[in-house]
Amino acid sequence: MKFTATPLPGAFVIDVDALTDERGFFARTVCAEEFAHHGLNAHFVQQSVSWNLRAGTLRGMHYQAAPHEEDKLVRVTRGAVFDVILDLRRDSPAFGRWFGVELSTDNRRQLYIPRGVAHGFQTLVAETEILYEMTEPFQPASARGLRWDDPDLAIGWPQCAERIISEKDKGLPLFAQCFDK
């Protein structure tokens, strides 16, 4: 695995080394020793999947508040997404900044998201499936989110014919309503 640091401290794009032959490929997606070498927690206690029927489906920006903050490992098992993370850690030099990367079955990339960082994605193709691994179980009382289209954040979402967004995500607060810059 190749770990590439992002502009958000503690967040990494992980390129998976695939061993290919006439049957297909084999690849490790998690190795506790390699994760620890980069200061990352690989003790995942929950795994979830998000199935998205249509291209242009946007989910986010979601996070879990203290005391249930979580590290996440995200990868696409079918299709492609533009994956976005947003630094919410007040002590971070990247506080209030976002980073985006394409994750797909073709590029086999993963994104490691540290606690205190919000996450969202937009599907680039129909029938996209995303697998999440988390270091903390989901706690509904700690679930939070921010608006995907906050003009102050100016996240560079890809253009699409139609965006599919839940009413819940449309009603999330703006960054400035929750955080002082």
C-alpha positions in Angstrom: 0.0 0.0 0.0 1.1 3.5 -0.8 0.1 6.2 1.7 -0.1 9.8 0.4 -0.7 12.6 2.8 -3.4 15.0 2.0 -3.4 18.8 2.9 -5.5 17.8 5.9 -3.3 16.5 8.7 -3.8 12.8 9.4 -5.9 12.1 6.3 -4.3 9.9 3.6 -5.1 8.6 0.2 -4.1 5.0 0.1 -3.3 3.3 -3.2 -3.7 -0.4 -2.9 -1.1 -2.7 -4.5 -2.9 -5.3 -6.5 -1.3 -8.5 -7.5 -2.9 -9.4 -10.8 -2.9 -12.5 -13.0 -5.3 -14.3 -15.4 -7.8 -14.8 -12.6 -8.1 -11.2 -11.5 -6.3 -9.5 -8.6 -5.6 -9.9 -4.9 -4.9 -6.9 -2.6 -4.6 -6.0 1.0 -6.8 -3.1 2.0 -5.9 -2.9 5.7 -2.6 -3.9 7.4 -2.4 -2.8 11.1 1.4 -2.6 10.9 1.5 -0.4 7.9 -1.3 1.8 9.2 0.6 2.2 12.6 3.7 3.1 10.7 1.8 6.2 9.4 0.2 6.9 12.8 -3.2 5.6 11.8 -5.6 3.5 13.8 -6.6 0.3 12.1 -8.8 -1.0 14.9 -12.2 -0.9 13.1 -15.2 -1.9 15.1 -18.0 -1.2 12.6 -18.3 -1.7 8.8 -21.1 -0.1 6.8 -22.1 0.1 3.1 -23.8 2.8 1.1 -25.6 1.7 -2.1 -26.5 4.6 -4.5 -28.8 3.9 -7.4 -28.1 7.0 -9.5 -25.2 9.1 -10.6 -25.3 12.5 -8.9 -26.3 11.2 -5.5 -24.7 13.4 -2.9 -24.4 12.5 0.8 -22.7 14.8 3.3 -21.1 16.5 4.9 -21.4 14.1 7.9 -19.3 13.5 11.1 -19.7 12.2 14.6 -19.2 14.7 17.5 -17.3 14.1 20.7 -17.2 11.9 22.6 -17.9 9.5 19.8 -15.6 10.9 17.1 -14.3 8.3 14.7 -11.6 7.5 12.2 -12.9 6.1 8.9 -11.5 4.2 6.0 -13.6 4.6 2.8 -13.4 2.7 -0.4 -15.6 2.1 -3.4 -16.5 -1.5 -4.1 -18.5 -0.7 -7.2 -18.7 2.5 -9.3 -17.0 5.8 -8.6 -17.4 8.8 -6.3 -15.9 12.3 -5.8 -15.1 11.9 -2.1 -14.7 15.1 0.1 -13.4 15.6 3.6 -13.6 18.9 5.6 -11.3 19.6 8.6 -13.4 20.6 11.7 -10.5 20.4 14.2 -10.0 23.9 15.6 -6.4 23.2 16.4 -5.6 22.1 12.9 -3.7 24.3 10.4 -6.3 23.1 7.8 -9.3 24.0 9.9 -12.2 24.9 7.6 -10.5 23.5 4.5 -11.6 20.7 2.3 -9.9 18.1 0.1 -11.5 16.0 -2.6 -10.4 12.9 -4.5 -11.9 10.4 -6.9 -12.3 6.9 -5.5 -13.4 4.1 -7.8 -13.2 0.4 -8.5 -10.8 1.2 -11.3 -8.3 3.2 -9.3 -8.7 1.0 -6.1 -7.9 4.1 -3.9 -9.0 4.4 -0.3 -9.3 7.5 1.9 -8.4 7.4 5.6 -10.3 10.1 7.4 -9.2 11.1 10.9 -11.6 11.9 13.8 -12.7 15.5 13.7 -13.1 15.6 9.9 -16.4 15.6 8.1 -17.1 13.4 5.1 -19.3 13.5 2.0 -19.4 12.2 -1.5 -21.1 12.5 -4.9 -21.5 9.5 -7.1 -20.1 9.8 -10.6 -21.8 6.8 -12.0 -25.0 4.8 -11.3 -25.1 1.8 -9.0 -22.2 2.9 -6.9 -21.4 1.2 -3.6 -19.1 2.6 -0.9 -17.7 0.6 2.0 -16.9 2.3 5.3 -14.9 1.0 8.2 -15.1 3.0 11.5 -13.1 3.0 14.7 -16.2 3.8 16.8 -19.8 2.5 16.5 -22.5 4.8 15.1 -24.0 6.9 17.8 -27.2 8.6 16.6 -27.0 11.2 19.4 -23.6 12.3 18.2 -24.4 12.3 14.4 -23.8 15.8 12.9 -23.5 17.4 9.5 -22.9 20.5 7.5 -24.3 21.8 4.3 -22.7 20.4 1.2 -23.2 23.6 -0.7 -22.0 26.1 1.9 -20.7 29.1 -0.2 -18.1 29.9 2.4 -16.5 26.5 2.0 -16.9 26.5 -1.8 -16.4 22.8 -2.2 -15.7 22.0 -5.9 -18.3 19.3 -6.5 -18.4 17.9 -10.0 -21.1 19.1 -12.4 -23.9 16.7 -13.0 -27.2 16.5 -14.8 -29.2 16.1 -11.5 -28.2 16.0 -7.9 -30.0 13.6 -5.6 -29.8 14.9 -2.0 -31.9 13.8 1.0 -34.1 16.4 2.8 -32.1 15.8 5.9 -28.8 16.8 4.2 -30.5 19.8 2.5 -31.4 21.0 6.0 -28.0 20.8 7.6 -26.5 24.0 9.0 -23.8 26.1 7.4 -20.2 25.9 8.7 -20.4 29.4 10.2 -23.5 28.4 12.2 -21.4 25.7 14.0 -17.8 26.9 13.9 -16.0 30.2 14.3 -13.1 30.6 11.8 
